[in-house]
């Protein structure tokens, strides 16, 4: 295995222990002084998991691998875990009774060791009952006693021991550093300061979440390593994280949301419903909604740190949800009309680290929120042509308002601008094309609005191509999330249409940009499988591809071949026509309307 020897993460192994009594609640003052860290196990779990017989992590990290007789490195591993705690079933059966009977339900601070209960909206029976004991109707989250992992997990004893194994300290340090440099600043899913403090302390009483650690290492491998090391490392870390995820090993459900968002960086196979980013965002959304992350927790007794991270994680979830919904054309998992979480402020980024891209995150969240509302409010499933036209106008006003308020330092398209400002512009320009390109199969018509649509789409495609060219020159394409694949897909469709325009100068310029976009997609294909599938689609240069895509089917004409085709010695129709022949044939389709160029008659799955 690449990277060096692996060592067991011993302190996370569930140990079979005798039944123990629930911990006595802390005094009020003590409770207020103990934040509910999202990466630390509850006190009961710490007592159970951290047996004094287990060596500290610092010793484990220095454990040397034992060579096999053949000289190969063999991973040290722990025995398969067993059930955590055996307690009387009556404890669980009285869980609801105990929660509703709390005398301090309004004042008990939700810190480490307290399970958060979201009581739902007013039509919920639990909500109805607990309102008889509370005074503040704006509080939706209440404390409850922690439930033993024995009742919240699934067959802990069946978790393979591989899930509790970590690579060498050197490799872990490298991958963590790469993650917190290139990913977390723009998508601050974790508090870098708290997470790294827990990791460096090697304190078995306050460890970082093993589930999150395995997921972070997977993302770190994505951005830090080249093939074939990247593929093997990502597969290994994803497998280990998923073992823990499926067994519901993690006690803290906040962490489950974070882990699910991190696992969207994994891409395997062609399944895009029950696996990969769409699947994991769905899991994150359901878990977050169940916790009540979509509700304002400012009036609750949740500690300040947890309120900040809840808001941040929720809005990152909204961003991911919107971008994946745009990619697949599927309904969003989060309905913003049912959410009242306050917008992000700079104060919510405390603890994220010195590289935190505060302005980017706030502006990208705002943009994705506007896109979400546009899709829901102005483009319903059942609408008339007139409603569609009016909705486009309203959508333009909403997006233009966002652009007019965008800070100047996030607008530059220069090569030295940050990757995060480029990501922001990619999302913006991709949506412009999706919003303004004509519906497929419509008859061309000449109007000012249609001309504006054509100009908007062409300008957006050019901007996206320039941005990707800069990312390629800076070797930053590897840091892009999976939504970037769809951005290039949108751009290539647009440029494919422009290459068939009447003006040969415009066609050649579109061809040049098409080559740049295709080269960038080829780089992305090394990181995301769906990019490779789309790449094959556009690399095909036969008549059969034209029939499948139905792009520019108004007339079957020869057009300037792309660079890849010129290298192969033929054009899109298998001919090696000279530039003079192309120039002569340009006049044959000078009357083709812009809308006709998008006659896409088939569905691309």
VEXDREN-2710 file (C-alpha; in Angstrom, 1 decimal):
% VEXDREN-2710
k/r/px/py/pz
1/UNK/0.0/0.0/0.0
2/UNK/1.3/3.5/-0.8
3/UNK/2.3/5.9/1.8
4/UNK/3.7/3.7/4.5
5/UNK/2.7/1.4/7.3
6/UNK/-0.7/1.5/8.9
7/UNK/-1.5/1.5/12.6
8/UNK/-4.6/0.7/14.5
9/UNK/-6.8/3.5/15.8
10/UNK/-7.2/1.6/19.1
11/UNK/-9.0/4.1/21.2
12/UNK/-12.0/4.0/18.9
13/UNK/-12.7/0.3/19.3
14/UNK/-15.9/-0.4/21.1
15/UNK/-15.1/-2.7/24.1
16/UNK/-17.5/-5.0/25.8
17/UNK/-18.0/-3.6/29.2
18/UNK/-20.4/-4.3/32.1
19/UNK/-23.5/-2.3/32.4
20/UNK/-22.9/1.2/33.8
21/UNK/-25.3/3.7/35.4
22/UNK/-26.0/6.9/33.5
23/UNK/-23.7/9.7/34.4
24/UNK/-25.1/12.2/36.9
25/UNK/-25.9/15.6/35.3
26/UNK/-23.3/18.3/35.8
27/UNK/-24.0/21.3/37.9
28/UNK/-25.4/24.2/35.9
29/UNK/-22.2/26.2/36.1
30/UNK/-20.0/23.3/35.0
31/UNK/-22.3/22.5/32.1
32/UNK/-22.1/26.1/30.8
33/UNK/-18.3/25.7/30.7
34/UNK/-18.2/22.6/28.5
35/UNK/-18.9/23.1/24.8
36/UNK/-20.5/20.4/22.9
37/UNK/-17.6/19.7/20.5
38/UNK/-18.8/18.0/17.3
39/UNK/-15.8/15.8/17.2
40/UNK/-15.6/14.5/20.8
41/UNK/-17.5/11.5/22.0
42/UNK/-19.9/11.9/25.0
43/UNK/-18.5/11.3/28.4
44/UNK/-20.0/7.9/28.6
45/UNK/-18.5/6.9/25.3
46/UNK/-15.1/8.2/26.4
47/UNK/-15.2/6.1/29.6
48/UNK/-16.1/3.0/27.6
49/UNK/-13.9/3.5/24.6
50/UNK/-10.8/4.7/26.4
51/UNK/-9.7/1.7/28.5
52/UNK/-6.6/2.4/30.6
53/UNK/-5.2/-0.8/29.1
54/UNK/-5.1/0.8/25.7
55/UNK/-1.9/2.6/24.6
56/UNK/-2.2/6.3/23.8
57/UNK/-2.4/7.3/20.1
58/UNK/1.1/8.7/20.2
59/UNK/2.4/5.3/20.9
60/UNK/0.2/3.7/18.3
61/UNK/1.4/6.2/15.6
62/UNK/5.0/5.1/16.2
63/UNK/4.2/1.4/16.0
64/UNK/6.4/-0.2/13.4
65/UNK/4.8/-2.6/10.9
66/UNK/5.9/-6.2/11.0
67/UNK/7.3/-7.5/7.8
68/UNK/5.9/-10.7/6.4
69/UNK/8.1/-13.6/5.4
70/UNK/8.0/-12.3/1.8
71/UNK/9.2/-8.9/3.0
72/UNK/5.9/-7.0/2.4
73/UNK/4.5/-4.6/4.9
74/UNK/1.6/-6.0/6.9
75/UNK/-0.9/-3.6/8.5
76/UNK/-1.4/-3.8/12.3
77/UNK/-5.0/-4.0/13.1
78/UNK/-7.3/-4.5/16.0
79/UNK/-9.7/-7.3/16.7
80/UNK/-13.2/-6.9/15.4
81/UNK/-15.2/-4.7/17.7
82/UNK/-17.9/-6.0/19.9
83/UNK/-21.1/-4.5/21.3
84/UNK/-20.5/-1.4/23.3
85/UNK/-22.8/-1.4/26.3
86/UNK/-25.4/-3.7/27.7
87/UNK/-28.1/-1.9/29.6
88/UNK/-31.6/-2.6/30.7
89/UNK/-34.1/-2.0/27.8
90/UNK/-36.3/0.0/30.2
91/UNK/-33.7/2.8/30.0
92/UNK/-34.4/3.3/26.3
93/UNK/-38.1/2.8/26.7
94/UNK/-38.2/5.7/29.2
95/UNK/-36.2/8.0/27.0
96/UNK/-39.2/10.1/25.9
97/UNK/-40.6/10.1/29.5
98/UNK/-37.3/11.4/30.8
99/UNK/-37.0/14.1/28.2
100/UNK/-40.5/15.5/28.7
101/UNK/-40.1/15.3/32.5
102/UNK/-37.0/17.5/32.8
103/UNK/-37.5/20.3/35.2
104/UNK/-34.7/22.3/33.5
105/UNK/-35.7/21.6/29.9
106/UNK/-35.6/25.3/29.1
107/UNK/-32.2/26.0/30.8
108/UNK/-30.2/22.8/30.5
109/UNK/-27.2/23.6/28.3
110/UNK/-26.7/21.3/25.3
111/UNK/-23.0/20.4/25.8
112/UNK/-21.0/17.3/25.5
113/UNK/-22.9/14.2/26.6
114/UNK/-26.3/15.7/25.8
115/UNK/-28.4/14.4/22.9
116/UNK/-30.2/17.1/20.9
117/UNK/-33.9/16.5/20.2
118/UNK/-35.6/18.6/17.5
119/UNK/-39.4/18.6/18.3
120/UNK/-40.5/19.6/14.8
121/UNK/-43.2/22.1/13.8
122/UNK/-46.4/22.9/15.7
123/UNK/-48.4/20.0/14.3
124/UNK/-45.9/17.5/15.8
125/UNK/-47.3/15.7/18.9
126/UNK/-43.9/16.0/20.7
127/UNK/-43.9/19.7/19.9
128/UNK/-47.4/20.0/21.4
129/UNK/-46.5/18.2/24.6
130/UNK/-43.2/20.0/25.3
131/UNK/-44.8/23.4/24.7
132/UNK/-46.7/22.9/27.9
133/UNK/-43.4/22.9/29.8
134/UNK/-41.6/25.7/28.0
135/UNK/-42.0/29.4/27.9
136/UNK/-40.2/30.4/24.7
137/UNK/-42.1/29.3/21.5
138/UNK/-39.0/30.2/19.3
139/UNK/-37.0/27.3/20.8
140/UNK/-37.1/24.2/18.7
141/UNK/-34.1/22.2/20.1
142/UNK/-34.1/20.6/23.5
143/UNK/-31.7/18.5/25.5
144/UNK/-32.2/14.8/26.2
145/UNK/-30.1/12.1/27.9
146/UNK/-27.6/10.4/25.7
147/UNK/-28.7/6.9/24.4
148/UNK/-26.3/4.1/24.6
149/UNK/-24.5/3.3/21.4
150/UNK/-25.8/-0.2/21.9
151/UNK/-29.2/1.1/20.7
152/UNK/-28.1/3.6/18.1
153/UNK/-25.6/1.6/16.2
154/UNK/-26.0/-1.4/13.9
155/UNK/-24.1/-4.6/14.6
156/UNK/-20.9/-3.1/15.9
157/UNK/-19.4/-6.5/16.3
158/UNK/-19.5/-7.0/12.5
159/UNK/-17.4/-3.9/11.7
160/UNK/-14.3/-5.2/9.9
161/UNK/-11.2/-4.3/11.9
162/UNK/-9.8/-2.6/8.8
163/UNK/-12.1/0.4/9.6
164/UNK/-10.1/1.1/12.8
165/UNK/-6.7/1.3/11.0
166/UNK/-4.9/4.5/10.1
167/UNK/-1.9/5.0/7.8
168/UNK/1.4/6.2/9.1
169/UNK/1.6/9.5/10.9
170/UNK/3.5/11.0/8.0
171/UNK/0.8/10.2/5.4
172/UNK/-2.0/11.3/7.7
173/UNK/-0.2/14.6/8.3
174/UNK/0.3/15.2/4.6
175/UNK/-3.4/14.5/3.7
176/UNK/-4.8/16.6/6.5
177/UNK/-2.6/19.5/5.5
178/UNK/-3.7/19.3/1.9
179/UNK/-7.4/19.1/2.9
180/UNK/-7.2/22.2/5.2
181/UNK/-5.2/24.2/2.6
182/UNK/-7.2/23.4/-0.6
183/UNK/-10.8/22.3/0.4
184/UNK/-11.9/23.4/3.9
185/UNK/-11.2/27.1/3.4
186/UNK/-13.9/27.3/0.7
187/UNK/-16.2/24.6/2.0
188/UNK/-15.6/24.9/5.8
189/UNK/-17.3/21.7/6.9
190/UNK/-14.9/21.4/9.9
191/UNK/-13.4/23.7/12.5
192/UNK/-9.7/23.3/11.6
193/UNK/-8.5/24.6/15.0
194/UNK/-10.6/22.2/17.1
195/UNK/-10.1/19.2/14.8
196/UNK/-6.3/19.6/14.5
197/UNK/-6.0/20.3/18.2
198/UNK/-7.7/17.0/19.0
199/UNK/-5.6/15.2/16.4
200/UNK/-2.3/16.6/17.7
201/UNK/-3.1/16.2/21.4
202/UNK/-3.4/12.4/20.9
203/UNK/-5.6/12.4/23.9
204/UNK/-7.8/9.2/24.0
205/UNK/-10.3/11.1/26.2
206/UNK/-11.0/13.6/23.5
207/UNK/-10.2/12.2/20.1
208/UNK/-11.3/13.5/16.7
209/UNK/-14.1/11.5/15.1
210/UNK/-12.7/8.4/13.4
211/UNK/-15.5/8.6/10.8
212/UNK/-14.7/12.2/9.9
213/UNK/-10.9/11.4/10.0
214/UNK/-11.2/8.6/7.4
215/UNK/-13.4/10.8/5.2
216/UNK/-11.0/13.8/5.4
217/UNK/-8.1/11.6/4.5
218/UNK/-10.1/10.5/1.4
219/UNK/-10.6/14.1/0.3
220/UNK/-7.0/14.8/1.1
221/UNK/-5.9/12.0/-1.2
222/UNK/-8.1/13.4/-3.9
223/UNK/-6.3/16.8/-4.0
224/UNK/-2.8/15.7/-3.0
225/UNK/-1.9/12.6/-4.9
226/UNK/-1.6/11.5/-8.6
227/UNK/-2.7/8.3/-10.1
228/UNK/-2.4/5.4/-9.3
229/UNK/-1.8/6.3/-5.6
230/UNK/-4.8/8.7/-5.6
231/UNK/-7.3/6.0/-6.7
232/UNK/-6.0/3.3/-4.3
233/UNK/-5.9/5.7/-1.4
234/UNK/-9.4/7.2/-2.0
235/UNK/-10.8/3.7/-2.4
236/UNK/-9.2/2.5/0.9
237/UNK/-10.3/5.5/2.9
238/UNK/-13.8/5.5/1.5
239/UNK/-14.2/1.8/2.3
240/UNK/-13.2/2.4/5.9
241/UNK/-15.4/5.4/6.3
242/UNK/-18.4/3.6/4.8
243/UNK/-17.9/0.6/7.2
244/UNK/-18.2/3.0/10.1
245/UNK/-21.1/4.9/8.5
246/UNK/-23.2/1.8/7.7
247/UNK/-22.7/0.5/11.3
248/UNK/-23.8/3.9/12.7
249/UNK/-20.6/3.9/14.7
250/UNK/-20.6/7.7/15.2
251/UNK/-22.5/8.8/18.2
252/UNK/-22.7/12.5/17.4
253/UNK/-25.2/13.0/14.5
254/UNK/-23.7/16.4/13.7
255/UNK/-20.6/14.5/12.6
256/UNK/-22.7/12.2/10.4
257/UNK/-23.8/15.2/8.4
258/UNK/-20.2/16.4/8.1
259/UNK/-19.0/13.0/7.0
260/UNK/-21.7/12.6/4.4
261/UNK/-20.8/15.9/2.9
262/UNK/-17.1/14.9/2.8
263/UNK/-18.0/11.6/1.1
264/UNK/-19.4/13.5/-1.9
265/UNK/-15.8/13.7/-3.0
266/UNK/-15.9/10.0/-3.8
267/UNK/-16.8/8.9/-7.3
268/UNK/-17.2/5.2/-8.3
269/UNK/-19.1/3.4/-11.0
270/UNK/-21.9/4.8/-13.1
271/UNK/-24.6/4.7/-10.4
272/UNK/-25.7/8.3/-9.6
273/UNK/-28.8/7.6/-7.6
274/UNK/-27.9/5.1/-4.9
275/UNK/-24.3/6.2/-4.7
276/UNK/-21.9/9.1/-5.3
277/UNK/-22.6/12.8/-4.6
278/UNK/-26.4/12.8/-5.1
279/UNK/-26.8/9.9/-2.7
280/UNK/-24.6/11.4/0.0
281/UNK/-26.2/14.8/-0.2
282/UNK/-29.6/13.1/0.3
283/UNK/-28.3/11.4/3.4
284/UNK/-26.8/14.6/4.8
285/UNK/-30.0/16.5/4.1
286/UNK/-32.2/14.0/5.9
287/UNK/-29.9/13.8/8.9
288/UNK/-29.7/17.6/9.1
289/UNK/-33.4/18.0/8.8
290/UNK/-33.9/15.4/11.5
291/UNK/-31.6/17.3/13.8
292/UNK/-33.3/20.5/13.1
293/UNK/-30.3/22.2/11.4
294/UNK/-32.7/24.0/9.1
295/UNK/-34.2/25.9/12.1
296/UNK/-32.9/29.0/13.9
297/UNK/-31.2/27.7/17.0
298/UNK/-30.3/31.2/18.3
299/UNK/-32.8/31.0/21.2
300/UNK/-31.8/27.5/22.3
301/UNK/-29.3/26.5/24.9
302/UNK/-26.9/25.1/22.2
303/UNK/-23.5/26.5/22.9
304/UNK/-22.1/29.2/20.7
305/UNK/-19.6/27.0/19.0
306/UNK/-22.2/24.5/17.9
307/UNK/-24.5/27.2/16.7
308/UNK/-21.8/28.5/14.4
309/UNK/-20.9/25.1/13.0
310/UNK/-24.6/24.2/12.5
311/UNK/-25.2/27.3/10.4
312/UNK/-22.1/26.8/8.4
313/UNK/-22.7/23.1/7.7
314/UNK/-26.3/23.8/6.8
315/UNK/-25.5/26.4/4.2
316/UNK/-22.7/24.3/2.7
317/UNK/-25.4/21.5/2.4
318/UNK/-27.6/24.0/0.6
319/UNK/-24.8/24.8/-1.8
320/UNK/-24.1/21.2/-2.6
321/UNK/-27.8/20.4/-2.9
322/UNK/-28.3/23.2/-5.5
323/UNK/-25.3/22.4/-7.5
324/UNK/-26.1/18.7/-7.7
325/UNK/-29.7/19.4/-8.6
326/UNK/-28.6/21.6/-11.4
327/UNK/-26.3/18.8/-12.6
328/UNK/-29.0/16.1/-12.8
329/UNK/-32.1/18.2/-13.1
330/UNK/-33.6/16.6/-10.0
331/UNK/-35.6/18.1/-7.2
332/UNK/-33.7/19.7/-4.3
333/UNK/-33.6/18.0/-1.0
334/UNK/-33.7/21.3/1.0
335/UNK/-36.8/23.6/0.8
336/UNK/-35.6/27.0/1.8
337/UNK/-39.2/28.1/2.4
338/UNK/-39.2/25.7/5.4
339/UNK/-36.0/27.0/6.8
340/UNK/-35.3/30.0/9.0
341/UNK/-31.6/29.7/9.6
342/UNK/-30.0/33.1/9.6
343/UNK/-27.6/34.0/6.8
344/UNK/-23.9/33.5/7.4
345/UNK/-21.8/36.2/9.0
346/UNK/-18.0/36.5/9.4
347/UNK/-18.5/35.5/13.0
348/UNK/-19.6/32.0/11.9
349/UNK/-16.1/31.3/10.7
350/UNK/-14.4/31.5/14.0
351/UNK/-12.1/28.5/14.3
352/UNK/-12.1/27.6/10.6
353/UNK/-8.5/28.7/10.2
354/UNK/-6.4/31.5/8.8
355/UNK/-7.2/30.5/5.2
356/UNK/-10.9/30.7/5.5
357/UNK/-12.5/32.3/2.4
358/UNK/-15.2/34.2/4.3
359/UNK/-16.4/36.4/1.4
360/UNK/-16.5/33.5/-1.0
361/UNK/-18.6/31.3/1.2
362/UNK/-21.1/34.0/2.0
363/UNK/-21.4/35.1/-1.6
364/UNK/-21.6/31.6/-3.0
365/UNK/-24.2/30.7/-0.4
366/UNK/-26.3/33.7/-1.4
367/UNK/-26.0/32.8/-5.1
368/UNK/-27.0/29.2/-4.6
369/UNK/-29.9/30.3/-2.4
370/UNK/-31.1/32.6/-5.2
371/UNK/-30.8/29.9/-7.7
372/UNK/-32.8/27.6/-5.5
373/UNK/-35.6/30.0/-5.1
374/UNK/-35.6/30.8/-8.9
375/UNK/-36.0/27.1/-9.7
376/UNK/-38.7/26.6/-7.2
377/UNK/-40.8/29.8/-7.5
378/UNK/-40.4/30.7/-11.1
379/UNK/-39.9/27.5/-13.0
380/UNK/-42.5/25.1/-11.7
381/UNK/-43.1/21.8/-13.4
382/UNK/-46.4/22.9/-14.9
383/UNK/-46.1/26.3/-16.6
384/UNK/-47.2/28.0/-19.8
385/UNK/-44.9/29.7/-22.3
386/UNK/-45.9/33.1/-21.1
387/UNK/-45.1/32.1/-17.5
388/UNK/-41.8/30.9/-18.7
389/UNK/-41.0/34.2/-20.4
390/UNK/-42.0/36.2/-17.3
391/UNK/-40.0/33.9/-15.1
392/UNK/-36.9/34.4/-17.1
393/UNK/-37.2/38.2/-16.7
394/UNK/-37.6/37.9/-12.9
395/UNK/-34.7/35.4/-12.7
396/UNK/-32.5/37.9/-14.6
397/UNK/-33.4/40.6/-12.1
398/UNK/-32.6/38.4/-9.1
399/UNK/-29.2/37.3/-10.5
400/UNK/-28.4/40.8/-11.7
401/UNK/-29.0/42.1/-8.2
402/UNK/-26.6/39.5/-6.8
403/UNK/-24.0/40.5/-9.3
404/UNK/-24.3/44.2/-8.6
405/UNK/-23.7/43.5/-4.9
406/UNK/-20.7/41.2/-5.4
407/UNK/-17.5/42.6/-3.8
408/UNK/-15.0/43.8/-6.4
409/UNK/-12.2/41.5/-5.3
410/UNK/-14.4/38.4/-6.2
411/UNK/-15.1/39.6/-9.8
412/UNK/-11.6/39.6/-11.5
413/UNK/-11.0/37.0/-14.2
414/UNK/-7.2/37.4/-14.1
415/UNK/-4.9/34.5/-13.8
416/UNK/-3.7/35.6/-10.3
417/UNK/-7.2/35.6/-8.8
418/UNK/-7.9/33.0/-6.2
419/UNK/-9.4/29.6/-7.1
420/UNK/-12.4/30.4/-5.0
421/UNK/-13.3/33.6/-7.0
422/UNK/-13.1/31.4/-10.1
423/UNK/-15.4/28.8/-8.6
424/UNK/-17.9/31.6/-7.8
425/UNK/-17.8/32.8/-11.4
426/UNK/-18.2/29.2/-12.7
427/UNK/-21.4/28.7/-10.8
428/UNK/-22.7/32.1/-11.9
429/UNK/-22.0/31.7/-15.6
430/UNK/-23.1/28.1/-15.7
431/UNK/-26.5/29.1/-14.4
432/UNK/-26.7/31.9/-17.0
433/UNK/-26.3/29.4/-19.8
434/UNK/-28.9/27.0/-18.3
435/UNK/-31.3/30.0/-17.8
436/UNK/-31.0/31.5/-21.3
437/UNK/-30.3/28.7/-23.8
438/UNK/-33.4/27.9/-25.9
439/UNK/-35.6/24.9/-25.2
440/UNK/-34.7/22.0/-27.5
441/UNK/-36.7/21.4/-30.7
442/UNK/-38.2/24.9/-30.9
443/UNK/-38.5/26.8/-34.2
444/UNK/-36.2/29.7/-34.6
445/UNK/-37.5/33.2/-34.3
446/UNK/-35.9/36.6/-34.5
447/UNK/-36.4/39.0/-31.6
448/UNK/-34.4/41.3/-29.3
449/UNK/-34.8/38.9/-26.4
450/UNK/-33.6/35.9/-28.3
451/UNK/-30.6/37.9/-29.5
452/UNK/-29.8/38.8/-25.9
453/UNK/-30.1/35.2/-24.9
454/UNK/-27.6/34.2/-27.5
455/UNK/-25.1/37.0/-26.4
456/UNK/-25.5/36.0/-22.7
457/UNK/-24.9/32.3/-23.4
458/UNK/-21.9/33.0/-25.7
459/UNK/-20.3/35.4/-23.2
460/UNK/-20.8/33.0/-20.3
461/UNK/-19.3/30.1/-22.2
462/UNK/-16.3/32.2/-23.1
463/UNK/-15.9/33.3/-19.4
464/UNK/-16.0/29.7/-18.3
465/UNK/-13.5/28.6/-20.9
466/UNK/-11.1/31.3/-19.8
467/UNK/-11.5/30.4/-16.1
468/UNK/-10.8/26.7/-16.8
469/UNK/-7.8/27.6/-18.9
470/UNK/-6.4/29.6/-16.0
471/UNK/-7.1/26.8/-13.6
472/UNK/-5.3/24.4/-15.9
473/UNK/-2.3/26.7/-16.1
474/UNK/-2.2/26.9/-12.3
475/UNK/-2.7/23.1/-11.9
476/UNK/-5.8/23.8/-9.8
477/UNK/-8.4/21.7/-11.6
478/UNK/-7.7/18.9/-9.1
479/UNK/-9.2/21.1/-6.3
480/UNK/-12.6/21.4/-8.0
481/UNK/-15.7/19.7/-6.6
482/UNK/-17.8/17.4/-8.8
483/UNK/-20.2/20.2/-9.9
484/UNK/-17.3/21.5/-12.1
485/UNK/-17.9/18.6/-14.4
486/UNK/-21.4/19.8/-15.2
487/UNK/-20.1/23.3/-15.8
488/UNK/-17.9/22.0/-18.5
489/UNK/-20.7/19.8/-19.9
490/UNK/-22.9/22.9/-20.2
491/UNK/-20.1/24.9/-21.9
492/UNK/-19.2/22.2/-24.4
493/UNK/-22.8/21.9/-25.5
494/UNK/-22.9/25.7/-26.0
495/UNK/-19.6/25.8/-27.9
496/UNK/-20.7/22.8/-30.0
497/UNK/-23.7/24.9/-31.2
498/UNK/-21.5/28.0/-31.8
499/UNK/-19.1/26.0/-34.0
500/UNK/-22.0/25.6/-36.5
501/UNK/-22.8/29.2/-36.9
502/UNK/-22.7/30.9/-40.3
503/UNK/-19.7/33.2/-39.6
504/UNK/-16.5/31.3/-40.1
505/UNK/-14.6/33.7/-37.7
506/UNK/-17.0/33.0/-34.9
507/UNK/-17.0/29.3/-35.7
508/UNK/-13.2/29.1/-35.5
509/UNK/-13.1/31.0/-32.3
510/UNK/-15.7/28.7/-30.8
511/UNK/-13.6/25.7/-32.0
512/UNK/-10.6/27.1/-30.2
513/UNK/-12.5/27.4/-27.0
514/UNK/-14.0/24.0/-27.5
515/UNK/-10.5/22.5/-27.6
516/UNK/-9.6/24.3/-24.4
517/UNK/-12.7/23.1/-22.6
518/UNK/-12.2/19.5/-23.9
519/UNK/-8.6/19.5/-22.6
520/UNK/-9.8/20.7/-19.2
521/UNK/-12.5/18.0/-19.2
522/UNK/-9.8/15.4/-19.9
523/UNK/-7.9/16.5/-16.8
524/UNK/-11.1/16.4/-14.7
525/UNK/-11.7/12.9/-16.0
526/UNK/-8.7/11.8/-14.0
527/UNK/-10.6/12.7/-10.9
528/UNK/-14.3/12.2/-11.6
529/UNK/-15.7/9.2/-13.5
530/UNK/-18.7/11.1/-14.9
531/UNK/-16.2/13.5/-16.5
532/UNK/-14.6/10.6/-18.4
533/UNK/-18.1/9.5/-19.6
534/UNK/-18.9/13.0/-20.9
535/UNK/-15.4/13.2/-22.5
536/UNK/-16.0/10.1/-24.5
537/UNK/-19.2/11.7/-25.7
538/UNK/-17.5/14.7/-27.1
539/UNK/-14.4/13.0/-28.4
540/UNK/-16.5/10.9/-30.7
541/UNK/-16.3/12.3/-34.2
542/UNK/-18.6/10.1/-36.2
543/UNK/-22.0/10.7/-37.9
544/UNK/-23.5/8.5/-35.2
545/UNK/-22.6/11.1/-32.5
546/UNK/-24.4/13.8/-34.4
547/UNK/-27.5/11.7/-34.7
548/UNK/-27.4/10.9/-30.9
549/UNK/-26.8/14.5/-29.8
550/UNK/-28.9/16.1/-32.6
551/UNK/-26.9/19.3/-32.2
552/UNK/-27.1/21.5/-35.2
553/UNK/-29.3/19.0/-37.1
554/UNK/-30.9/21.9/-39.1
555/UNK/-28.5/20.9/-41.9
556/UNK/-25.7/18.3/-42.1
557/UNK/-22.8/20.5/-43.1
558/UNK/-19.1/20.2/-42.7
559/UNK/-17.6/22.5/-40.2
560/UNK/-14.0/23.2/-39.1
561/UNK/-12.6/20.1/-37.4
562/UNK/-11.5/20.3/-33.8
563/UNK/-7.8/20.0/-32.8
564/UNK/-8.3/16.4/-31.8
565/UNK/-10.0/15.7/-35.1
566/UNK/-7.2/17.4/-37.0
567/UNK/-4.7/15.2/-35.2
568/UNK/-6.7/12.2/-36.3
569/UNK/-6.9/13.5/-39.9
570/UNK/-10.7/13.9/-40.3
571/UNK/-13.6/16.2/-39.5
572/UNK/-16.8/15.5/-37.6
573/UNK/-18.1/13.7/-40.7
574/UNK/-15.0/11.7/-41.3
575/UNK/-13.7/14.0/-44.1
576/UNK/-10.4/16.0/-44.1
577/UNK/-11.8/19.1/-45.8
578/UNK/-9.4/21.9/-46.5
579/UNK/-9.9/25.4/-45.0
580/UNK/-10.9/26.7/-48.4
581/UNK/-13.6/24.0/-48.7
582/UNK/-15.0/25.0/-45.3
583/UNK/-15.0/28.7/-46.2
584/UNK/-17.0/27.9/-49.4
585/UNK/-19.5/25.8/-47.4
586/UNK/-20.1/28.5/-44.8
587/UNK/-22.5/30.3/-47.1
588/UNK/-24.7/27.2/-47.3
589/UNK/-26.0/27.7/-43.7
590/UNK/-25.9/31.4/-43.3
591/UNK/-29.6/31.4/-42.7
592/UNK/-29.6/29.0/-39.8
593/UNK/-31.2/30.5/-36.7
594/UNK/-29.4/30.4/-33.4
595/UNK/-32.2/28.5/-31.7
596/UNK/-32.0/25.7/-34.4
597/UNK/-28.5/25.0/-33.4
598/UNK/-29.8/23.5/-30.1
599/UNK/-32.1/20.8/-31.6
600/UNK/-31.3/18.2/-29.0
601/UNK/-33.9/15.6/-29.4
602/UNK/-32.6/12.8/-27.2
603/UNK/-32.1/12.6/-23.4
604/UNK/-28.5/12.1/-22.2
605/UNK/-28.5/9.8/-19.2
END
